[in-house]
Amino acid sequence: MPFENMATDLLKNIRTRIELAGEIGKLPDWYVLELTGFKRRWSTDMIVDLTDPADPTKTKAQAIKVVRVQHRTPDNRWVTGGGERFHPDVTLSQMESHAIEMSFKDWIFGIPHGGSKGGAAFDPRSVSEKDLIAIVLKIVSEAIEENILGPYIDRWAPDVNTNEKIMKWAQDHYAYEMRKRGTPQPAAAFTGKPVEFGGMPGRREATGRGLHYALQTFRKELKLKLSNEPTVVLQGFGNVGYYFAKLAPEFGIKIVGVQDQYGGFYHPNFDLKTLFEYVDNNPRKTVAGFHEICKGDPIATAEELFSRKADIGLPAAMEEAIPAKVAEKFGPKVLLEGANGPTLPESDPILEDRGVLVIPDIYANAGGVTVSYFEWEQDTHIQPFDPALKPPKEREEGLVFAALQSAFSRNGKGIIDLHRALNPGDKKVTYRLASYLYAMKRVLPIFAMKRRKPV
């Protein structure tokens, strides 16, 4: 069955957290107001000719809602950047919340970008590859027309239901259009491209790998008492969940349950290799039905999954997976946020009261945006604003992973140190709010200089 559809206001949730972090950090009112607004919103009803379902030999005009949101850039020299998703539920408000989150990820890791996010409201699995190409090229053409895309304007990256192949199609069309105009550009308008076409090694699994690095950092700094082989219940088996699970043995982690939009299972001792064979050979790429293979318990909902015994609960699917009713029965000791915005604000105090450690999304799932920045930096040679962030000099996987691990370790420690300084027993100051405040403090002087405001 599908994930539960939570009809809440994502944008309101994140604005509430910014305002609370600003209050705790005693930040200027103008600054909080700046961060809760946007630089630009773009929305269009894109008309594209697609295969007519009634007659495959003909085409039929269809309208697809396309949106893109740019948040804020602390320095006018900076660009914006963020994912482009294809999903029926894409809305402007949803992308506004994610654009803000992208800014905070960038600023935590020292990346000289503001956040952006966008998407098209359709299901790419419901169209042919020919039609998918037509949609991608049309989106790129319309974005160029609106001057909302480019390596020095807004860098786009893979997100839900987009991948390396789609990024390559998009980059090729962008380059073609720019060349026609006599203004060729570097291959950095899109990141997450195939390695052989300018992509960065390790980008595909970067978010899943980054989650392991985030967990490692919190375990070390907080001296967490977990099992020798910590167990994980995992929601979502798309790119993030898939690669987190793939890398789990490398990091001494054991997956004991998985749920996706079609179903799931729980089994404390299933064979991970068999699961990947099952999913890879399944036309829908789902874990549903695997309980019959492993002889485990069927799992249908997030509430069922996250009430099970495990050291770590990992939502790695869509937003709002942890409402209050899930938080009240949350079984794991650690909530590691792989999705964007998986936990509702009303769930935070419940989890805090129950002693659940939350490793927040704007830190934990920033592996993808960080490696996308490395790819962009290779083409533009624009350095991070944090001199401690060292982009790899070569497109070599080992160098990418070393730089990524260093960034997670350094900034995770910074968030934990800030939390200790802010929180002499005040339960309102969570690691989530410490992460927000860590990002906000890093770029406040840059914003102030641009606005000629005293800090």
Secondary structure, 3 states (H helix, E strand, C coil): CCCCCCCCCHHHHHHHHHHHHHHHCCCCHHHHHHHCCCCEEEEEEEEEEEEECCEEEEEEEEEEEEEEEECCCCCCCCEEEEEEEECCCCCHHHHHHHHHHHHHHHHHHCCCEEEEEEEECCCHHHCCHHHHHHHHHHHHHHHHHCCCCECCCEEEEECCCCCHHHHHHHHHHHHHHHHHCCCCCCCCCECCCCHHHCCCCCCCCHHHHHHHHHHHHHHHHHCCCCCCCCEEEEECCCHHHHHHHHHHHHHCCEEEEEEECCEEEECCCCCHHHHHHHHHCCCCCCCCCHHHHHCCEEECCHHHHHCCCCCEEEECCCCCCECHHHHCCCCCCEEECCCCCCECCCHHHHHHHCCCEEECHHHHCCHHHHHHHHHHHHHHCCCCCCCCCCCCCCCCHHHHHHHHHHHHHHHHHHHHHHHHHHCCCCCCCCHHHHHHHHHHHHHHHHHHHHHCCCC
